[in-house]
Amino acid sequence: MDSEPVNLDEFQELARKILLKMNYDFFSGGAEDQYTLNENIKAFRRILFRPRVLIDVSKIDMSTSLLGFKMAAPIMVAPTGLLKLANHEGEVAVARAAAACNTIMVLSFASHCTIGEVASSCDAVRFYQLSVWKQRDVCITLVKRAESNGFKAIVLTIDAPRLGRREADIKNKFVIPKFANLEGLLSVNAKSKGGSELEAFASATLDDSVSWKDIEWLRSITKLPILLKGILTAEDARKAVEARVAGIIVSNHGARQLDYAPASISALEEVVRAVSGAVPIILDGGIRRGTDVFKALALGANAVMIGRPIVYGLAAKGENGVRRVIEMLQNELELTMALNGCPGLKDITRNHVQTEHDRLRSML
């Protein structure tokens, strides 16, 4: 591909050509049959627009805020680990690109770059993603490091008490690089019997006894707001509100955990109804176009997160590639808003989209 990418799919194709097969498969793959992986994208395509016309869209305002922190557009960077497998600058390059685009980056616990390296790379608002370990003192240490380095919130991943079965990693005998933030805290020498080292490491270290009572435990060790990542049902959304969290991230972990879970966008409205505006809701999974961002906002999300496209941009063109990915989505969202007759985010409503369920109801 000689020309510059004009959409996120072309960034993915560039990344596929550049990366080692094991690394590309690690980033791009999903769990088991990869039904949910494919559905995350296909579900967006089944949502249609109901555009309004003859509305002044000469000025479009995409700016918003989350937990009081301003963003140029409701597009955030999701936590993705081991980014030096994509580019030698890893998470530092992503942090700089996110800052340049005036958006919030969520740093993965599995980052190649340390919390301090990312914090000192540029001035920006960042959140920190945490998993719960059997050795709880590791969690405490990581949270304190995030606090001391100016991170503004904790994003707790709650859909991975055990690692999903990622068959590409098993076939490739995926080897774990060093987790910079875990050195000296957790041993990463877990060896797999012919499969993925990541799976062996997760089995040895992740706490699969974690439950709702641990939200209160996490609150006891930090004053930072806590967002829960991995909610797909109304039942869990209501429990999250009862647990007094600061936000909910509707996510199926990029389809890397439980296969045949619903696409994130398909679960969004159920969660939105259950929450009834009590806390902000972020949609994670399957975003590939500005049209996808608009659809998520119309169905009640306050913002979206992007993961794999960030990795592909990083692999293809480093920091500039990440910046281009974010800017592409921002530009596409602006155009989508204009063509739907929405000069501001507040103008995007449920009436601007038609889902499969809407079409079925109309036939009854």
C-alpha positions as CSV (number, residue, x, y, z in Angstrom):
1,M,0.0,0.0,0.0
2,D,1.9,3.0,-1.3
3,S,-0.6,5.8,-0.5
4,E,-1.3,7.2,3.0
5,P,-4.1,5.3,4.8
6,V,-7.5,7.0,4.4
7,N,-9.4,4.8,7.0
8,L,-8.6,2.6,10.0
9,D,-8.9,-0.6,8.1
10,E,-6.0,0.5,5.9
11,F,-3.9,1.1,9.1
12,Q,-4.7,-2.4,10.1
13,E,-3.5,-3.8,6.8
14,L,-0.2,-1.8,7.1
15,A,0.2,-3.2,10.7
16,R,-0.4,-6.7,9.5
17,K,2.4,-6.4,6.9
18,I,4.9,-4.8,9.4
19,L,4.4,-6.8,12.6
20,L,5.8,-10.3,13.3
21,K,2.9,-12.8,12.9
22,M,2.9,-13.7,16.6
23,N,2.6,-10.1,17.6
24,Y,0.0,-9.2,15.0
25,D,-2.1,-12.3,16.1
26,F,-1.8,-11.2,19.7
27,F,-3.2,-7.8,19.0
28,S,-5.8,-8.7,16.5
29,G,-7.1,-12.0,17.8
30,G,-10.1,-12.8,19.9
31,A,-11.3,-15.7,22.0
32,E,-12.1,-19.2,20.7
33,D,-14.3,-19.0,17.5
34,Q,-14.0,-15.2,17.4
35,Y,-17.7,-14.8,17.0
36,T,-17.8,-11.9,19.3
37,L,-14.7,-10.4,17.7
38,N,-16.5,-10.2,14.4
39,E,-19.8,-9.2,15.9
40,N,-18.3,-6.2,17.6
41,I,-17.8,-4.7,14.2
42,K,-20.8,-6.2,12.3
43,A,-23.3,-5.0,14.9
44,F,-22.5,-1.4,14.2
45,R,-23.2,-2.0,10.5
46,R,-26.8,-3.1,11.3
47,I,-27.6,0.3,12.8
48,L,-28.9,2.8,10.3
49,F,-29.2,6.6,10.5
50,R,-32.4,8.8,10.5
51,P,-30.8,12.1,9.4
52,R,-32.4,15.4,9.8
53,V,-32.0,18.1,7.2
54,L,-32.2,21.9,6.8
55,I,-30.3,22.5,10.0
56,D,-27.4,25.0,10.3
57,V,-24.3,22.8,10.7
58,S,-21.8,25.5,9.7
59,K,-20.2,25.1,13.1
60,I,-19.8,21.7,14.8
61,D,-18.9,21.4,18.4
62,M,-17.6,18.0,19.5
63,S,-16.0,19.1,22.8
64,T,-17.1,17.3,25.9
65,S,-15.9,16.3,29.4
66,L,-15.7,13.2,31.5
67,L,-15.5,13.4,35.3
68,G,-14.8,17.1,34.8
69,F,-11.9,16.6,32.4
70,K,-12.2,18.2,29.0
71,M,-11.7,16.4,25.7
72,A,-11.8,17.7,22.1
73,A,-14.2,14.9,21.2
74,P,-15.8,12.0,23.0
75,I,-13.1,9.6,21.8
76,M,-10.7,8.1,24.4
77,V,-7.7,5.7,24.2
78,A,-8.5,2.3,25.7
79,P,-5.9,0.4,27.8
80,T,-3.9,-1.9,25.5
81,G,-0.8,-3.7,26.8
82,L,2.7,-4.6,25.5
83,L,2.8,-1.8,23.0
84,K,6.5,-2.1,22.3
85,L,5.6,-5.2,20.4
86,A,4.1,-2.7,17.9
87,N,6.7,0.1,18.1
88,H,9.9,0.7,20.1
89,E,8.4,3.8,21.8
90,G,5.4,1.9,23.0
91,E,3.0,3.6,25.4
92,V,5.0,6.9,25.5
93,A,4.2,7.4,21.8
94,V,0.5,6.8,22.4
95,A,0.5,9.2,25.4
96,R,2.0,12.0,23.3
97,A,-0.4,11.4,20.5
98,A,-3.4,11.4,22.8
99,A,-2.2,14.6,24.4
100,A,-1.8,16.3,21.0
101,C,-5.4,15.3,20.2
102,N,-6.6,16.6,23.6
103,T,-8.1,13.3,24.7
104,I,-7.8,10.9,27.7
105,M,-5.5,7.9,27.6
106,V,-6.1,4.9,29.8
107,L,-2.7,3.2,30.6
108,S,-2.7,-0.6,30.8
109,F,-1.2,-2.3,33.8
110,A,0.6,-4.5,31.2
111,S,2.4,-1.5,29.6
112,H,5.9,-1.9,28.4
113,C,6.7,1.7,29.6
114,T,6.6,2.4,33.3
115,I,3.9,4.6,34.9
116,G,6.6,7.2,35.5
117,E,7.9,7.2,31.9
118,V,4.4,7.7,30.5
119,A,3.6,10.4,33.1
120,S,6.8,12.4,32.3
121,S,6.4,12.1,28.5
122,C,3.9,14.9,28.2
123,D,1.3,16.9,30.1
124,A,-2.1,15.4,29.8
125,V,-5.0,13.8,31.7
126,R,-4.6,10.0,32.0
127,F,-6.4,7.2,33.8
128,Y,-4.8,3.9,35.0
129,Q,-6.2,0.5,34.3
130,L,-5.9,-2.1,37.1
131,S,-6.5,-5.8,37.4
132,V,-6.8,-7.6,40.7
133,W,-4.0,-9.8,41.7
134,K,-3.8,-12.6,44.2
135,Q,-1.1,-10.6,45.9
136,R,-3.2,-7.6,46.8
137,D,-0.1,-5.6,47.9
138,V,0.8,-5.4,44.1
139,C,-2.5,-3.6,43.5
140,I,-1.8,-1.2,46.3
141,T,1.6,-0.4,45.0
142,L,0.4,0.2,41.4
143,V,-2.5,2.4,42.6
144,K,-0.1,4.5,44.7
145,R,2.3,4.9,41.8
146,A,-0.5,6.0,39.6
147,E,-1.7,8.5,42.2
148,S,1.8,9.9,42.7
149,N,2.3,10.3,39.0
150,G,-0.8,12.4,38.5
151,F,-3.2,9.9,37.1
152,K,-6.8,11.0,37.6
153,A,-8.9,7.8,37.8
154,I,-8.6,4.1,38.2
155,V,-10.2,1.8,35.6
156,L,-10.8,-1.6,37.1
157,T,-11.1,-4.4,34.6
158,I,-13.8,-6.8,36.0
159,D,-14.4,-9.3,33.2
160,A,-11.1,-11.2,33.4
161,P,-10.9,-13.3,36.6
162,R,-9.3,-15.8,34.3
163,L,-7.8,-15.3,30.8
164,G,-10.0,-16.1,27.9
165,R,-8.9,-18.9,25.5
166,R,-7.0,-17.1,22.8
167,E,-6.1,-19.9,20.4
168,A,-3.8,-17.9,18.1
169,D,-1.6,-17.2,21.1
170,I,-1.6,-20.9,22.0
171,K,-0.6,-21.9,18.5
172,N,2.1,-19.3,18.3
173,K,3.4,-20.2,21.8
174,F,3.2,-16.5,22.7
175,V,6.1,-15.4,24.9
176,I,5.6,-12.8,27.5
177,P,7.9,-9.8,27.4
178,K,8.7,-7.9,30.6
179,F,5.8,-6.1,32.3
180,A,7.8,-2.9,33.3
181,N,5.4,-2.0,36.1
182,L,5.4,-5.5,37.6
183,E,9.1,-5.9,37.9
184,G,10.0,-6.6,41.4
185,L,6.4,-7.1,42.4
186,L,5.3,-10.2,40.5
187,S,7.2,-13.1,38.9
188,V,6.6,-13.3,35.2
189,N,8.4,-16.6,34.8
190,A,5.3,-18.7,34.5
191,K,6.0,-21.3,31.9
192,S,3.4,-22.8,29.7
193,K,3.3,-26.5,28.8
194,G,3.5,-25.9,25.1
195,G,1.0,-23.0,24.9
196,S,0.7,-19.3,25.7
197,E,3.0,-17.9,28.4
198,L,0.4,-15.2,28.9
199,E,-2.2,-17.7,29.8
200,A,0.1,-19.4,32.3
201,F,1.0,-16.1,33.9
202,A,-2.6,-15.0,34.2
203,S,-3.6,-18.4,35.8
204,A,-0.8,-18.0,38.4
205,T,-1.4,-14.3,39.3
206,L,-5.0,-13.1,38.6
207,D,-7.4,-13.3,41.6
208,D,-10.4,-15.2,40.4
209,S,-12.1,-14.8,43.8
210,V,-12.6,-11.0,43.2
211,S,-16.2,-9.9,43.8
212,W,-18.4,-6.9,44.4
213,K,-17.2,-6.5,47.9
214,D,-13.7,-5.7,46.5
215,I,-14.9,-2.4,45.0
216,E,-15.2,-1.1,48.6
217,W,-11.7,-2.5,49.2
218,L,-10.3,-0.6,46.2
219,R,-12.1,2.5,47.4
220,S,-10.3,2.1,50.8
221,I,-6.9,2.3,49.2
222,T,-7.5,5.3,46.8
223,K,-9.3,8.6,46.7
224,L,-9.3,8.5,42.9
225,P,-12.6,7.9,41.1
226,I,-13.2,4.3,40.0
227,L,-14.6,3.2,36.7
228,L,-15.6,-0.4,36.0
229,K,-14.7,-1.9,32.7
230,G,-16.4,-5.0,31.5
231,I,-20.1,-4.6,32.1
232,L,-22.6,-6.0,29.6
233,T,-25.9,-6.4,31.5
234,A,-28.5,-4.2,33.3
235,E,-28.1,-6.3,36.4
236,D,-24.4,-5.6,36.7
237,A,-24.9,-2.0,35.8
238,R,-27.3,-1.5,38.7
239,K,-24.9,-3.2,41.0
240,A,-22.1,-0.8,39.8
241,V,-24.3,2.2,40.6
242,E,-25.1,0.8,44.0
243,A,-21.3,0.3,44.6
244,R,-21.0,4.1,44.0
245,V,-18.5,3.9,41.1
246,A,-17.8,7.0,39.0
247,G,-18.4,5.4,35.6
248,I,-19.2,2.3,33.6
249,I,-17.4,1.0,30.6
250,V,-19.6,-1.3,28.5
251,S,-17.0,-3.7,27.1
252,N,-16.5,-7.4,26.2
253,H,-12.7,-7.0,26.5
254,G,-12.2,-6.6,22.8
255,A,-13.8,-10.0,22.4
256,R,-10.7,-11.6,24.0
257,Q,-12.5,-13.1,27.0
258,L,-15.9,-14.8,26.7
259,D,-16.8,-15.7,23.1
260,Y,-20.5,-15.4,22.2
261,A,-20.9,-12.5,24.6
262,P,-22.9,-9.8,22.9
263,A,-21.2,-7.1,20.9
264,S,-20.6,-4.1,23.1
265,I,-22.8,-1.8,21.0
266,S,-25.6,-4.4,21.3
267,A,-25.5,-4.3,25.1
268,L,-25.2,-0.6,25.4
269,E,-28.9,0.4,25.5
270,E,-29.7,-2.1,28.2
271,V,-27.0,-0.6,30.4
272,V,-28.0,2.9,29.6
273,R,-31.6,2.2,30.7
274,A,-30.5,0.6,33.9
275,V,-28.2,3.4,34.9
276,S,-30.7,6.2,34.0
277,G,-28.0,8.9,33.9
278,A,-26.6,8.1,37.4
279,V,-23.0,7.8,36.1
280,P,-21.3,8.4,32.7
281,I,-21.1,5.4,30.3
282,I,-18.3,4.7,27.9
283,L,-18.6,2.2,25.0
284,D,-15.5,0.1,24.2
285,G,-15.3,-2.4,21.4
286,G,-15.6,-2.4,17.6
287,I,-15.2,1.3,16.9
288,R,-13.8,1.7,13.4
289,R,-15.5,4.8,12.0
290,G,-16.8,8.2,13.1
291,T,-20.2,6.8,12.2
292,D,-19.7,4.2,14.9
293,V,-18.9,6.9,17.4
294,F,-22.1,8.7,16.5
295,K,-24.2,5.5,16.8
296,A,-22.8,4.9,20.3
297,L,-23.6,8.4,21.4
298,A,-27.1,8.2,19.9
299,L,-27.7,5.0,22.0
300,G,-26.7,6.7,25.2
301,A,-22.9,6.5,25.6
302,N,-21.1,9.6,26.9
303,A,-17.9,8.7,25.1
304,V,-16.2,5.8,23.4
305,M,-12.8,4.1,23.7
306,I,-10.6,2.8,20.9
307,G,-8.0,0.0,21.3
308,R,-6.9,-2.0,18.3
309,P,-6.9,0.9,15.9
310,I,-4.4,2.7,18.2
311,V,-2.1,-0.3,18.1
312,Y,-2.4,-0.5,14.3
313,G,-1.6,3.2,13.9
314,L,1.4,2.8,16.3
315,A,2.7,-0.2,14.4
316,A,2.3,1.5,11.0
317,K,3.6,5.0,11.7
318,G,4.6,5.4,15.3
319,E,3.3,8.4,17.3
320,N,2.2,10.1,14.1
321,G,0.1,7.0,13.2
322,V,-1.7,7.1,16.5
323,R,-2.4,10.8,16.1
324,R,-3.7,10.1,12.6
325,V,-6.0,7.4,13.9
326,I,-7.5,9.6,16.5
327,E,-7.8,12.6,14.1
328,M,-9.5,10.4,11.5
329,L,-12.2,9.4,13.9
330,Q,-12.6,13.0,15.1
331,N,-12.9,14.2,11.5
332,E,-15.3,11.4,10.6
333,L,-17.5,12.1,13.6
334,E,-17.6,15.8,12.7
335,L,-18.8,15.0,9.2
336,T,-21.3,12.4,10.5
337,M,-22.8,15.0,12.9
338,A,-23.1,17.6,10.1
339,L,-24.8,15.1,7.7
340,N,-27.2,14.0,10.5
341,G,-28.1,17.6,11.3
342,C,-26.4,17.7,14.7
343,P,-24.3,20.9,15.3
344,G,-23.4,19.7,18.9
345,L,-23.2,16.5,20.9
346,K,-26.4,17.5,22.8
347,D,-28.2,17.4,19.5
348,I,-27.5,13.7,19.0
349,T,-30.5,11.7,20.1
350,R,-31.9,8.2,20.0
351,N,-34.2,9.3,17.2
352,H,-31.2,9.7,14.9
353,V,-30.6,5.9,14.7
354,Q,-32.6,2.8,13.8
355,T,-31.5,-0.5,15.3
356,E,-32.6,-4.0,14.3
357,H,-35.0,-4.1,17.3
358,D,-36.6,-0.9,16.0
359,R,-37.1,-2.5,12.6
360,L,-38.6,-5.6,14.1
361,R,-41.0,-3.7,16.3
362,S,-42.2,-1.6,13.3
363,M,-43.2,-4.9,11.6
364,L,-45.4,-6.1,14.5
